[in-house]
Amino acid sequence: MAQSTFIYNSQQEADTDRLGKLLTDYLMPGSVITLDGDLGAGKTRFSQGFAKAMGITDTVNSPTFTIIKEYEGASLPFYHMDMYRISQEEADELGLEDYFYGAGVTLIEWSSLIPDLLPQDRLSVTITQTAEQTRVFHLTPYGEPYESWCVQMKENGHLQ
């Protein structure tokens, strides 16, 4: 069960990229970040900044039709998923647990569509668009180490 929700305010794309960079400082094999928000909230934009911070030089775009894209990061593989167009039953057949508990980092857009398949321990990020350029990121850690990530980022003045 989540202990608390932490807030990150983004006034522009550079702030969104900064959050991605902050999170990459804590990554380890098997890290899972879920990403939800309305259409146009900035999920793919966040994913691009996050991937860049991981050292990925390939073009990162939404895997809406391919469902899963794999990239080689500077130190860890990056698995970018988009569950928007598939059912939970279809997702169950993809072998997602191999990614979740593998050697890389998994970021799942539209994760709320597959709640029963998500790992118990993860960082849940929900994006709310508040104006054309501004976003509020709600980070909810489930289990360790995600709780300590958020607490450290709050102690360092990055989260509220």
C-alpha positions as CSV (number, residue, x, y, z in Angstrom):
1,M,0.0,0.0,0.0
2,A,1.2,3.5,-0.8
3,Q,2.5,5.5,2.1
4,S,2.0,9.0,0.6
5,T,1.9,10.9,-2.7
6,F,4.6,13.4,-3.6
7,I,4.2,16.4,-5.9
8,Y,6.5,17.7,-8.6
9,N,5.5,20.9,-10.5
10,S,6.6,21.4,-14.1
11,Q,6.4,24.8,-15.7
12,Q,8.0,23.8,-19.0
13,E,9.4,20.8,-20.9
14,A,12.8,21.4,-19.3
15,D,11.3,20.8,-15.8
16,T,9.7,17.6,-17.1
17,D,13.1,16.4,-18.4
18,R,14.6,17.3,-15.0
19,L,12.2,15.0,-13.2
20,G,13.2,12.2,-15.6
21,K,16.9,12.9,-14.8
22,L,16.2,12.9,-11.0
23,L,14.6,9.5,-11.2
24,T,17.4,8.0,-13.3
25,D,19.8,8.7,-10.4
26,Y,18.0,5.9,-8.4
27,L,17.4,3.3,-11.1
28,M,18.4,-0.3,-10.7
29,P,17.6,-3.5,-12.6
30,G,13.9,-4.3,-12.2
31,S,12.8,-0.7,-11.6
32,V,9.2,-0.2,-12.7
33,I,7.6,3.2,-13.3
34,T,3.9,3.5,-14.2
35,L,2.7,6.5,-16.0
36,D,-0.9,7.7,-16.3
37,G,-2.7,10.9,-17.3
38,D,-5.2,12.1,-19.9
39,L,-4.5,12.2,-23.6
40,G,-2.0,15.1,-24.1
41,A,-0.9,15.2,-20.5
42,G,2.7,14.6,-21.4
43,K,3.3,10.9,-20.8
44,T,5.3,10.4,-24.0
45,R,7.2,13.7,-23.5
46,F,8.1,12.5,-20.0
47,S,9.2,9.2,-21.4
48,Q,11.5,10.9,-24.0
49,G,13.2,13.0,-21.3
50,F,13.5,10.0,-19.0
51,A,15.1,7.9,-21.9
52,K,17.5,10.7,-22.8
53,A,18.6,10.9,-19.1
54,M,19.2,7.1,-19.3
55,G,21.7,7.7,-22.1
56,I,19.4,6.6,-24.9
57,T,20.2,8.3,-28.2
58,D,17.6,6.6,-30.3
59,T,14.3,8.4,-31.1
60,V,11.8,7.5,-28.4
61,N,8.2,7.7,-29.3
62,S,5.0,6.2,-28.0
63,P,4.8,2.4,-28.6
64,T,1.0,2.7,-29.0
65,F,0.9,0.2,-31.9
66,T,4.0,-1.9,-31.1
67,I,3.0,-2.1,-27.4
68,I,6.6,-2.6,-26.2
69,K,9.9,-1.0,-27.4
70,E,13.3,-2.0,-26.1
71,Y,16.3,0.4,-26.0
72,E,19.8,0.1,-24.8
73,G,20.6,2.7,-22.2
74,A,24.1,3.8,-21.0
75,S,23.9,1.3,-18.1
76,L,20.5,-0.4,-18.2
77,P,18.1,-1.5,-20.8
78,F,14.9,0.5,-21.1
79,Y,11.6,-1.1,-21.8
80,H,8.9,1.4,-22.9
81,M,5.4,0.1,-22.9
82,D,2.0,1.6,-23.9
83,M,-1.1,-0.3,-22.8
84,Y,-3.6,2.1,-24.4
85,R,-4.8,-0.1,-27.2
86,I,-4.9,-3.6,-25.5
87,S,-7.0,-5.3,-23.0
88,Q,-5.8,-6.6,-19.7
89,E,-6.3,-10.1,-21.1
90,E,-4.1,-9.3,-24.2
91,A,-1.5,-7.7,-21.9
92,D,-1.4,-10.8,-19.8
93,E,-0.3,-12.8,-22.8
94,L,2.8,-10.6,-23.4
95,G,4.9,-12.0,-20.6
96,L,5.3,-8.6,-18.9
97,E,6.7,-10.1,-15.8
98,D,9.9,-11.0,-17.7
99,Y,10.4,-7.2,-18.2
100,F,9.3,-6.2,-14.7
101,Y,11.7,-8.5,-13.0
102,G,14.4,-8.4,-15.7
103,A,17.7,-6.6,-16.1
104,G,16.3,-3.3,-17.2
105,V,14.0,-0.4,-16.3
106,T,10.3,-0.6,-17.4
107,L,8.1,2.5,-18.0
108,I,4.5,1.8,-18.7
109,E,2.2,4.4,-20.2
110,W,-1.5,3.9,-19.5
111,S,-0.7,1.4,-16.7
112,S,-4.1,2.0,-15.1
113,L,-5.6,-0.2,-17.9
114,I,-3.7,-3.3,-16.5
115,P,-4.0,-3.0,-12.7
116,D,-4.0,-6.7,-12.0
117,L,-0.7,-7.2,-14.0
118,L,1.4,-4.5,-12.3
119,P,4.1,-5.5,-9.8
120,Q,3.3,-4.7,-6.2
121,D,6.5,-2.6,-5.9
122,R,6.6,0.3,-8.3
123,L,6.6,4.1,-8.7
124,S,3.2,5.3,-9.9
125,V,3.3,8.7,-11.7
126,T,0.2,10.5,-12.7
127,I,0.4,13.6,-14.8
128,T,-2.2,16.4,-14.7
129,Q,-2.0,19.2,-17.2
130,T,-2.9,22.5,-15.5
131,A,-2.2,24.9,-18.5
132,E,-0.7,24.6,-21.9
133,Q,2.9,24.2,-20.6
134,T,2.4,23.4,-17.0
135,R,2.0,19.9,-15.4
136,V,1.6,18.5,-11.9
137,F,3.2,15.1,-11.4
138,H,1.9,13.0,-8.6
139,L,4.4,10.4,-7.5
140,T,3.1,7.5,-5.4
141,P,5.6,5.0,-4.3
142,Y,4.6,1.4,-3.6
143,G,7.2,-0.4,-1.6
144,E,10.9,0.0,-1.3
145,P,13.0,1.4,-2.8
146,Y,10.5,3.7,-4.3
147,E,9.5,5.2,-1.0
148,S,13.1,6.1,-0.2
149,W,13.5,7.6,-3.7
150,C,10.7,10.0,-3.1
151,V,11.7,10.8,0.5
152,Q,15.3,11.6,-0.7
153,M,14.0,13.8,-3.6
154,K,11.7,15.6,-1.1
155,E,14.6,16.1,1.3
156,N,16.7,17.5,-1.5
157,G,13.9,20.0,-2.3
158,H,12.8,18.5,-5.6
159,L,9.3,17.2,-4.5
160,Q,6.6,18.5,-2.3
